Amino acid sequence: MSVATMTSKGQITLPRDVRDDLNLKEGDRVSFEKIGESYVLRPQNKSVMELAGILHMPGERALTIEEMDDKLGEALAEDDARIRSYGTRRVRGR
């Protein structure tokens, strides 16, 4: 178990073994999430390239950029239509 001491300014230095385990380097960011009565420290030092493929569904073929653009366009058009119809209903309902 590693221990750190807080300064009067509320700062702590993470022990070397913790930094090494989390692969933290100078300038890296960390997040703190409260879970029950405890906090979880998570490194925020992954590059976008390391996240490539995390949403892939095994057995399904990957979409092309054009297919992704088309699906995004369809979703935006549906969302736009929903927003516009909501505004129209509010005006008529007055």
Phi and psi restraints in degrees (range 20) as a CNS / XPLOR table:
assign (resid 1 and name C) (resid 2 and name N)
       (resid 2 and name CA) (resid 2 and name C) 1.0 -101.2 20.0 2
assign (resid 2 and name N) (resid 2 and name CA)
       (resid 2 and name C) (resid 3 and name N) 1.0 147.2 20.0 2
assign (resid 2 and name C) (resid 3 and name N)
       (resid 3 and name CA) (resid 3 and name C) 1.0 -130.4 20.0 2
assign (resid 3 and name N) (resid 3 and name CA)
       (resid 3 and name C) (resid 4 and name N) 1.0 142.3 20.0 2
assign (resid 3 and name C) (resid 4 and name N)
       (resid 4 and name CA) (resid 4 and name C) 1.0 -130.2 20.0 2
assign (resid 4 and name N) (resid 4 and name CA)
       (resid 4 and name C) (resid 5 and name N) 1.0 155.1 20.0 2
assign (resid 4 and name C) (resid 5 and name N)
       (resid 5 and name CA) (resid 5 and name C) 1.0 -111.2 20.0 2
assign (resid 5 and name N) (resid 5 and name CA)
       (resid 5 and name C) (resid 6 and name N) 1.0 134.9 20.0 2
assign (resid 5 and name C) (resid 6 and name N)
       (resid 6 and name CA) (resid 6 and name C) 1.0 -84.8 20.0 2
assign (resid 6 and name N) (resid 6 and name CA)
       (resid 6 and name C) (resid 7 and name N) 1.0 139.5 20.0 2
assign (resid 6 and name C) (resid 7 and name N)
       (resid 7 and name CA) (resid 7 and name C) 1.0 -83.0 20.0 2
assign (resid 7 and name N) (resid 7 and name CA)
       (resid 7 and name C) (resid 8 and name N) 1.0 174.4 20.0 2
assign (resid 7 and name C) (resid 8 and name N)
       (resid 8 and name CA) (resid 8 and name C) 1.0 -64.3 20.0 2
assign (resid 8 and name N) (resid 8 and name CA)
       (resid 8 and name C) (resid 9 and name N) 1.0 -19.6 20.0 2
assign (resid 8 and name C) (resid 9 and name N)
       (resid 9 and name CA) (resid 9 and name C) 1.0 -91.6 20.0 2
assign (resid 9 and name N) (resid 9 and name CA)
       (resid 9 and name C) (resid 10 and name N) 1.0 6.3 20.0 2
assign (resid 9 and name C) (resid 10 and name N)
       (resid 10 and name CA) (resid 10 and name C) 1.0 81.4 20.0 2
assign (resid 10 and name N) (resid 10 and name CA)
       (resid 10 and name C) (resid 11 and name N) 1.0 16.1 20.0 2
assign (resid 10 and name C) (resid 11 and name N)
       (resid 11 and name CA) (resid 11 and name C) 1.0 -99.4 20.0 2
assign (resid 11 and name N) (resid 11 and name CA)
       (resid 11 and name C) (resid 12 and name N) 1.0 147.9 20.0 2
assign (resid 11 and name C) (resid 12 and name N)
       (resid 12 and name CA) (resid 12 and name C) 1.0 -131.6 20.0 2
assign (resid 12 and name N) (resid 12 and name CA)
       (resid 12 and name C) (resid 13 and name N) 1.0 154.6 20.0 2
assign (resid 12 and name C) (resid 13 and name N)
       (resid 13 and name CA) (resid 13 and name C) 1.0 -106.0 20.0 2
assign (resid 13 and name N) (resid 13 and name CA)
       (resid 13 and name C) (resid 14 and name N) 1.0 123.8 20.0 2
assign (resid 13 and name C) (resid 14 and name N)
       (resid 14 and name CA) (resid 14 and name C) 1.0 -70.1 20.0 2
assign (resid 14 and name N) (resid 14 and name CA)
       (resid 14 and name C) (resid 15 and name N) 1.0 133.8 20.0 2
assign (resid 14 and name C) (resid 15 and name N)
       (resid 15 and name CA) (resid 15 and name C) 1.0 -58.9 20.0 2
assign (resid 15 and name N) (resid 15 and name CA)
       (resid 15 and name C) (resid 16 and name N) 1.0 150.1 20.0 2
assign (resid 15 and name C) (resid 16 and name N)
       (resid 16 and name CA) (resid 16 and name C) 1.0 -53.4 20.0 2
assign (resid 16 and name N) (resid 16 and name CA)
       (resid 16 and name C) (resid 17 and name N) 1.0 -42.7 20.0 2
assign (resid 16 and name C) (resid 17 and name N)
       (resid 17 and name CA) (resid 17 and name C) 1.0 -63.9 20.0 2
assign (resid 17 and name N) (resid 17 and name CA)
       (resid 17 and name C) (resid 18 and name N) 1.0 -34.1 20.0 2
assign (resid 17 and name C) (resid 18 and name N)
       (resid 18 and name CA) (resid 18 and name C) 1.0 -69.2 20.0 2
assign (resid 18 and name N) (resid 18 and name CA)
       (resid 18 and name C) (resid 19 and name N) 1.0 -46.2 20.0 2
assign (resid 18 and name C) (resid 19 and name N)
       (resid 19 and name CA) (resid 19 and name C) 1.0 -59.8 20.0 2
assign (resid 19 and name N) (resid 19 and name CA)
       (resid 19 and name C) (resid 20 and name N) 1.0 -42.5 20.0 2
assign (resid 19 and name C) (resid 20 and name N)
       (resid 20 and name CA) (resid 20 and name C) 1.0 -65.7 20.0 2
assign (resid 20 and name N) (resid 20 and name CA)
       (resid 20 and name C) (resid 21 and name N) 1.0 -44.5 20.0 2
assign (resid 20 and name C) (resid 21 and name N)
       (resid 21 and name CA) (resid 21 and name C) 1.0 -60.9 20.0 2
assign (resid 21 and name N) (resid 21 and name CA)
       (resid 21 and name C) (resid 22 and name N) 1.0 -37.5 20.0 2
assign (resid 21 and name C) (resid 22 and name N)
       (resid 22 and name CA) (resid 22 and name C) 1.0 -90.2 20.0 2
assign (resid 22 and name N) (resid 22 and name CA)
       (resid 22 and name C) (resid 23 and name N) 1.0 0.2 20.0 2
assign (resid 22 and name C) (resid 23 and name N)
       (resid 23 and name CA) (resid 23 and name C) 1.0 56.2 20.0 2
assign (resid 23 and name N) (resid 23 and name CA)
       (resid 23 and name C) (resid 24 and name N) 1.0 40.7 20.0 2
assign (resid 23 and name C) (resid 24 and name N)
       (resid 24 and name CA) (resid 24 and name C) 1.0 -86.9 20.0 2
assign (resid 24 and name N) (resid 24 and name CA)
       (resid 24 and name C) (resid 25 and name N) 1.0 136.1 20.0 2
assign (resid 24 and name C) (resid 25 and name N)
       (resid 25 and name CA) (resid 25 and name C) 1.0 -120.8 20.0 2
assign (resid 25 and name N) (resid 25 and name CA)
       (resid 25 and name C) (resid 26 and name N) 1.0 166.8 20.0 2
assign (resid 25 and name C) (resid 26 and name N)
       (resid 26 and name CA) (resid 26 and name C) 1.0 -55.1 20.0 2
assign (resid 26 and name N) (resid 26 and name CA)
       (resid 26 and name C) (resid 27 and name N) 1.0 131.8 20.0 2
assign (resid 26 and name C) (resid 27 and name N)
       (resid 27 and name CA) (resid 27 and name C) 1.0 91.5 20.0 2
assign (resid 27 and name N) (resid 27 and name CA)
       (resid 27 and name C) (resid 28 and name N) 1.0 -12.9 20.0 2
assign (resid 27 and name C) (resid 28 and name N)
       (resid 28 and name CA) (resid 28 and name C) 1.0 -66.2 20.0 2
assign (resid 28 and name N) (resid 28 and name CA)
       (resid 28 and name C) (resid 29 and name N) 1.0 152.3 20.0 2
assign (resid 28 and name C) (resid 29 and name N)
       (resid 29 and name CA) (resid 29 and name C) 1.0 -103.5 20.0 2
assign (resid 29 and name N) (resid 29 and name CA)
       (resid 29 and name C) (resid 30 and name N) 1.0 152.6 20.0 2
assign (resid 29 and name C) (resid 30 and name N)
       (resid 30 and name CA) (resid 30 and name C) 1.0 -130.8 20.0 2
assign (resid 30 and name N) (resid 30 and name CA)
       (resid 30 and name C) (resid 31 and name N) 1.0 151.2 20.0 2
assign (resid 30 and name C) (resid 31 and name N)
       (resid 31 and name CA) (resid 31 and name C) 1.0 -114.2 20.0 2
assign (resid 31 and name N) (resid 31 and name CA)
       (resid 31 and name C) (resid 32 and name N) 1.0 154.5 20.0 2
assign (resid 31 and name C) (resid 32 and name N)
       (resid 32 and name CA) (resid 32 and name C) 1.0 -122.5 20.0 2
assign (resid 32 and name N) (resid 32 and name CA)
       (resid 32 and name C) (resid 33 and name N) 1.0 124.8 20.0 2
assign (resid 32 and name C) (resid 33 and name N)
       (resid 33 and name CA) (resid 33 and name C) 1.0 -120.4 20.0 2
assign (resid 33 and name N) (resid 33 and name CA)
       (resid 33 and name C) (resid 34 and name N) 1.0 127.6 20.0 2
assign (resid 33 and name C) (resid 34 and name N)
       (resid 34 and name CA) (resid 34 and name C) 1.0 -83.6 20.0 2
assign (resid 34 and name N) (resid 34 and name CA)
       (resid 34 and name C) (resid 35 and name N) 1.0 125.0 20.0 2
assign (resid 34 and name C) (resid 35 and name N)
       (resid 35 and name CA) (resid 35 and name C) 1.0 -128.0 20.0 2
assign (resid 35 and name N) (resid 35 and name CA)
       (resid 35 and name C) (resid 36 and name N) 1.0 106.4 20.0 2
assign (resid 35 and name C) (resid 36 and name N)
       (resid 36 and name CA) (resid 36 and name C) 1.0 64.8 20.0 2
assign (resid 36 and name N) (resid 36 and name CA)
       (resid 36 and name C) (resid 37 and name N) 1.0 -123.6 20.0 2
assign (resid 36 and name C) (resid 37 and name N)
       (resid 37 and name CA) (resid 37 and name C) 1.0 -96.9 20.0 2
assign (resid 37 and name N) (resid 37 and name CA)
       (resid 37 and name C) (resid 38 and name N) 1.0 4.0 20.0 2
assign (resid 37 and name C) (resid 38 and name N)
       (resid 38 and name CA) (resid 38 and name C) 1.0 -118.6 20.0 2
assign (resid 38 and name N) (resid 38 and name CA)
       (resid 38 and name C) (resid 39 and name N) 1.0 166.1 20.0 2
assign (resid 38 and name C) (resid 39 and name N)
       (resid 39 and name CA) (resid 39 and name C) 1.0 -118.3 20.0 2
assign (resid 39 and name N) (resid 39 and name CA)
       (resid 39 and name C) (resid 40 and name N) 1.0 144.1 20.0 2
assign (resid 39 and name C) (resid 40 and name N)
       (resid 40 and name CA) (resid 40 and name C) 1.0 -112.3 20.0 2
assign (resid 40 and name N) (resid 40 and name CA)
       (resid 40 and name C) (resid 41 and name N) 1.0 129.2 20.0 2
assign (resid 40 and name C) (resid 41 and name N)
       (resid 41 and name CA) (resid 41 and name C) 1.0 -96.4 20.0 2
assign (resid 41 and name N) (resid 41 and name CA)
       (resid 41 and name C) (resid 42 and name N) 1.0 126.5 20.0 2
assign (resid 41 and name C) (resid 42 and name N)
       (resid 42 and name CA) (resid 42 and name C) 1.0 -127.5 20.0 2
assign (resid 42 and name N) (resid 42 and name CA)
       (resid 42 and name C) (resid 43 and name N) 1.0 131.4 20.0 2
assign (resid 42 and name C) (resid 43 and name N)
       (resid 43 and name CA) (resid 43 and name C) 1.0 -69.8 20.0 2
assign (resid 43 and name N) (resid 43 and name CA)
       (resid 43 and name C) (resid 44 and name N) 1.0 143.0 20.0 2
assign (resid 43 and name C) (resid 44 and name N)
       (resid 44 and name CA) (resid 44 and name C) 1.0 -116.6 20.0 2
assign (resid 44 and name N) (resid 44 and name CA)
       (resid 44 and name C) (resid 45 and name N) 1.0 47.8 20.0 2
assign (resid 44 and name C) (resid 45 and name N)
       (resid 45 and name CA) (resid 45 and name C) 1.0 -113.8 20.0 2
assign (resid 45 and name N) (resid 45 and name CA)
       (resid 45 and name C) (resid 46 and name N) 1.0 18.8 20.0 2
assign (resid 45 and name C) (resid 46 and name N)
       (resid 46 and name CA) (resid 46 and name C) 1.0 -86.6 20.0 2
assign (resid 46 and name N) (resid 46 and name CA)
       (resid 46 and name C) (resid 47 and name N) 1.0 140.0 20.0 2
assign (resid 46 and name C) (resid 47 and name N)
       (resid 47 and name CA) (resid 47 and name C) 1.0 -82.4 20.0 2
assign (resid 47 and name N) (resid 47 and name CA)
       (resid 47 and name C) (resid 48 and name N) 1.0 161.1 20.0 2
assign (resid 47 and name C) (resid 48 and name N)
       (resid 48 and name CA) (resid 48 and name C) 1.0 -59.0 20.0 2
assign (resid 48 and name N) (resid 48 and name CA)
       (resid 48 and name C) (resid 49 and name N) 1.0 -37.0 20.0 2
assign (resid 48 and name C) (resid 49 and name N)
       (resid 49 and name CA) (resid 49 and name C) 1.0 -63.0 20.0 2
assign (resid 49 and name N) (resid 49 and name CA)
       (resid 49 and name C) (resid 50 and name N) 1.0 -31.7 20.0 2
assign (resid 49 and name C) (resid 50 and name N)
       (resid 50 and name CA) (resid 50 and name C) 1.0 -69.1 20.0 2
assign (resid 50 and name N) (resid 50 and name CA)
       (resid 50 and name C) (resid 51 and name N) 1.0 -21.9 20.0 2
assign (resid 50 and name C) (resid 51 and name N)
       (resid 51 and name CA) (resid 51 and name C) 1.0 -87.9 20.0 2
assign (resid 51 and name N) (resid 51 and name CA)
       (resid 51 and name C) (resid 52 and name N) 1.0 -7.7 20.0 2
assign (resid 51 and name C) (resid 52 and name N)
       (resid 52 and name CA) (resid 52 and name C) 1.0 -56.8 20.0 2
assign (resid 52 and name N) (resid 52 and name CA)
       (resid 52 and name C) (resid 53 and name N) 1.0 129.9 20.0 2
assign (resid 52 and name C) (resid 53 and name N)
       (resid 53 and name CA) (resid 53 and name C) 1.0 87.6 20.0 2
assign (resid 53 and name N) (resid 53 and name CA)
       (resid 53 and name C) (resid 54 and name N) 1.0 0.0 20.0 2
assign (resid 53 and name C) (resid 54 and name N)
       (resid 54 and name CA) (resid 54 and name C) 1.0 -70.9 20.0 2
assign (resid 54 and name N) (resid 54 and name CA)
       (resid 54 and name C) (resid 55 and name N) 1.0 -18.6 20.0 2
assign (resid 54 and name C) (resid 55 and name N)
       (resid 55 and name CA) (resid 55 and name C) 1.0 -99.2 20.0 2
assign (resid 55 and name N) (resid 55 and name CA)
       (resid 55 and name C) (resid 56 and name N) 1.0 6.4 20.0 2
assign (resid 55 and name C) (resid 56 and name N)
       (resid 56 and name CA) (resid 56 and name C) 1.0 -65.8 20.0 2
assign (resid 56 and name N) (resid 56 and name CA)
       (resid 56 and name C) (resid 57 and name N) 1.0 133.6 20.0 2
assign (resid 56 and name C) (resid 57 and name N)
       (resid 57 and name CA) (resid 57 and name C) 1.0 -97.1 20.0 2
assign (resid 57 and name N) (resid 57 and name CA)
       (resid 57 and name C) (resid 58 and name N) 1.0 116.5 20.0 2
assign (resid 57 and name C) (resid 58 and name N)
       (resid 58 and name CA) (resid 58 and name C) 1.0 -54.5 20.0 2
assign (resid 58 and name N) (resid 58 and name CA)
       (resid 58 and name C) (resid 59 and name N) 1.0 136.7 20.0 2
assign (resid 58 and name C) (resid 59 and name N)
       (resid 59 and name CA) (resid 59 and name C) 1.0 90.8 20.0 2
assign (resid 59 and name N) (resid 59 and name CA)
       (resid 59 and name C) (resid 60 and name N) 1.0 -12.1 20.0 2
assign (resid 59 and name C) (resid 60 and name N)
       (resid 60 and name CA) (resid 60 and name C) 1.0 -108.0 20.0 2
assign (resid 60 and name N) (resid 60 and name CA)
       (resid 60 and name C) (resid 61 and name N) 1.0 141.5 20.0 2
assign (resid 60 and name C) (resid 61 and name N)
       (resid 61 and name CA) (resid 61 and name C) 1.0 -77.2 20.0 2
assign (resid 61 and name N) (resid 61 and name CA)
       (resid 61 and name C) (resid 62 and name N) 1.0 148.2 20.0 2
assign (resid 61 and name C) (resid 62 and name N)
       (resid 62 and name CA) (resid 62 and name C) 1.0 -71.5 20.0 2
assign (resid 62 and name N) (resid 62 and name CA)
       (resid 62 and name C) (resid 63 and name N) 1.0 144.1 20.0 2
assign (resid 62 and name C) (resid 63 and name N)
       (resid 63 and name CA) (resid 63 and name C) 1.0 -77.2 20.0 2
assign (resid 63 and name N) (resid 63 and name CA)
       (resid 63 and name C) (resid 64 and name N) 1.0 149.4 20.0 2
assign (resid 63 and name C) (resid 64 and name N)
       (resid 64 and name CA) (resid 64 and name C) 1.0 -78.6 20.0 2
assign (resid 64 and name N) (resid 64 and name CA)
       (resid 64 and name C) (resid 65 and name N) 1.0 166.4 20.0 2
assign (resid 64 and name C) (resid 65 and name N)
       (resid 65 and name CA) (resid 65 and name C) 1.0 -59.0 20.0 2
assign (resid 65 and name N) (resid 65 and name CA)
       (resid 65 and name C) (resid 66 and name N) 1.0 -41.1 20.0 2
assign (resid 65 and name C) (resid 66 and name N)
       (resid 66 and name CA) (resid 66 and name C) 1.0 -62.7 20.0 2
assign (resid 66 and name N) (resid 66 and name CA)
       (resid 66 and name C) (resid 67 and name N) 1.0 -42.2 20.0 2
assign (resid 66 and name C) (resid 67 and name N)
       (resid 67 and name CA) (resid 67 and name C) 1.0 -64.8 20.0 2
assign (resid 67 and name N) (resid 67 and name CA)
       (resid 67 and name C) (resid 68 and name N) 1.0 -39.5 20.0 2
assign (resid 67 and name C) (resid 68 and name N)
       (resid 68 and name CA) (resid 68 and name C) 1.0 -64.6 20.0 2
assign (resid 68 and name N) (resid 68 and name CA)
       (resid 68 and name C) (resid 69 and name N) 1.0 -43.0 20.0 2
assign (resid 68 and name C) (resid 69 and name N)
       (resid 69 and name CA) (resid 69 and name C) 1.0 -59.3 20.0 2
assign (resid 69 and name N) (resid 69 and name CA)
       (resid 69 and name C) (resid 70 and name N) 1.0 -44.6 20.0 2
assign (resid 69 and name C) (resid 70 and name N)
       (resid 70 and name CA) (resid 70 and name C) 1.0 -61.3 20.0 2
assign (resid 70 and name N) (resid 70 and name CA)
       (resid 70 and name C) (resid 71 and name N) 1.0 -46.9 20.0 2
assign (resid 70 and name C) (resid 71 and name N)
       (resid 71 and name CA) (resid 71 and name C) 1.0 -65.5 20.0 2
assign (resid 71 and name N) (resid 71 and name CA)
       (resid 71 and name C) (resid 72 and name N) 1.0 -38.5 20.0 2
assign (resid 71 and name C) (resid 72 and name N)
       (resid 72 and name CA) (resid 72 and name C) 1.0 -64.9 20.0 2
assign (resid 72 and name N) (resid 72 and name CA)
       (resid 72 and name C) (resid 73 and name N) 1.0 -42.4 20.0 2
assign (resid 72 and name C) (resid 73 and name N)
       (resid 73 and name CA) (resid 73 and name C) 1.0 -60.7 20.0 2
assign (resid 73 and name N) (resid 73 and name CA)
       (resid 73 and name C) (resid 74 and name N) 1.0 -42.4 20.0 2
assign (resid 73 and name C) (resid 74 and name N)
       (resid 74 and name CA) (resid 74 and name C) 1.0 -62.6 20.0 2
assign (resid 74 and name N) (resid 74 and name CA)
       (resid 74 and name C) (resid 75 and name N) 1.0 -44.9 20.0 2
assign (resid 74 and name C) (resid 75 and name N)
       (resid 75 and name CA) (resid 75 and name C) 1.0 -64.3 20.0 2
assign (resid 75 and name N) (resid 75 and name CA)
       (resid 75 and name C) (resid 76 and name N) 1.0 -40.8 20.0 2
assign (resid 75 and name C) (resid 76 and name N)
       (resid 76 and name CA) (resid 76 and name C) 1.0 -66.1 20.0 2
assign (resid 76 and name N) (resid 76 and name CA)
       (resid 76 and name C) (resid 77 and name N) 1.0 -39.5 20.0 2
assign (resid 76 and name C) (resid 77 and name N)
       (resid 77 and name CA) (resid 77 and name C) 1.0 -63.8 20.0 2
assign (resid 77 and name N) (resid 77 and name CA)
       (resid 77 and name C) (resid 78 and name N) 1.0 -42.3 20.0 2
assign (resid 77 and name C) (resid 78 and name N)
       (resid 78 and name CA) (resid 78 and name C) 1.0 -63.8 20.0 2
assign (resid 78 and name N) (resid 78 and name CA)
       (resid 78 and name C) (resid 79 and name N) 1.0 -43.0 20.0 2
assign (resid 78 and name C) (resid 79 and name N)
       (resid 79 and name CA) (resid 79 and name C) 1.0 -64.3 20.0 2
assign (resid 79 and name N) (resid 79 and name CA)
       (resid 79 and name C) (resid 80 and name N) 1.0 -42.3 20.0 2
assign (resid 79 and name C) (resid 80 and name N)
       (resid 80 and name CA) (resid 80 and name C) 1.0 -61.3 20.0 2
assign (resid 80 and name N) (resid 80 and name CA)
       (resid 80 and name C) (resid 81 and name N) 1.0 -44.6 20.0 2
assign (resid 80 and name C) (resid 81 and name N)
       (resid 81 and name CA) (resid 81 and name C) 1.0 -62.5 20.0 2
assign (resid 81 and name N) (resid 81 and name CA)
       (resid 81 and name C) (resid 82 and name N) 1.0 -40.4 20.0 2
assign (resid 81 and name C) (resid 82 and name N)
       (resid 82 and name CA) (resid 82 and name C) 1.0 -63.8 20.0 2
assign (resid 82 and name N) (resid 82 and name CA)
       (resid 82 and name C) (resid 83 and name N) 1.0 -44.2 20.0 2
assign (resid 82 and name C) (resid 83 and name N)
       (resid 83 and name CA) (resid 83 and name C) 1.0 -64.6 20.0 2
assign (resid 83 and name N) (resid 83 and name CA)
       (resid 83 and name C) (resid 84 and name N) 1.0 -44.0 20.0 2
assign (resid 83 and name C) (resid 84 and name N)
       (resid 84 and name CA) (resid 84 and name C) 1.0 -64.4 20.0 2
assign (resid 84 and name N) (resid 84 and name CA)
       (resid 84 and name C) (resid 85 and name N) 1.0 -39.9 20.0 2
assign (resid 84 and name C) (resid 85 and name N)
       (resid 85 and name CA) (resid 85 and name C) 1.0 -70.2 20.0 2
assign (resid 85 and name N) (resid 85 and name CA)
       (resid 85 and name C) (resid 86 and name N) 1.0 -32.4 20.0 2
assign (resid 85 and name C) (resid 86 and name N)
       (resid 86 and name CA) (resid 86 and name C) 1.0 -63.8 20.0 2
assign (resid 86 and name N) (resid 86 and name CA)
       (resid 86 and name C) (resid 87 and name N) 1.0 -45.9 20.0 2
assign (resid 86 and name C) (resid 87 and name N)
       (resid 87 and name CA) (resid 87 and name C) 1.0 -62.2 20.0 2
assign (resid 87 and name N) (resid 87 and name CA)
       (resid 87 and name C) (resid 88 and name N) 1.0 -39.1 20.0 2
assign (resid 87 and name C) (resid 88 and name N)
       (resid 88 and name CA) (resid 88 and name C) 1.0 -65.3 20.0 2
assign (resid 88 and name N) (resid 88 and name CA)
       (resid 88 and name C) (resid 89 and name N) 1.0 -42.7 20.0 2
assign (resid 88 and name C) (resid 89 and name N)
       (resid 89 and name CA) (resid 89 and name C) 1.0 -63.6 20.0 2
assign (resid 89 and name N) (resid 89 and name CA)
       (resid 89 and name C) (resid 90 and name N) 1.0 -39.5 20.0 2
assign (resid 89 and name C) (resid 90 and name N)
       (resid 90 and name CA) (resid 90 and name C) 1.0 -64.7 20.0 2
assign (resid 90 and name N) (resid 90 and name CA)
       (resid 90 and name C) (resid 91 and name N) 1.0 -41.7 20.0 2
assign (resid 90 and name C) (resid 91 and name N)
       (resid 91 and name CA) (resid 91 and name C) 1.0 -66.5 20.0 2
assign (resid 91 and name N) (resid 91 and name CA)
       (resid 91 and name C) (resid 92 and name N) 1.0 -44.7 20.0 2
assign (resid 91 and name C) (resid 92 and name N)
       (resid 92 and name CA) (resid 92 and name C) 1.0 -66.6 20.0 2
assign (resid 92 and name N) (resid 92 and name CA)
       (resid 92 and name C) (resid 93 and name N) 1.0 -31.4 20.0 2
assign (resid 92 and name C) (resid 93 and name N)
       (resid 93 and name CA) (resid 93 and name C) 1.0 -76.0 20.0 2
assign (resid 93 and name N) (resid 93 and name CA)
       (resid 93 and name C) (resid 94 and name N) 1.0 -8.6 20.0 2
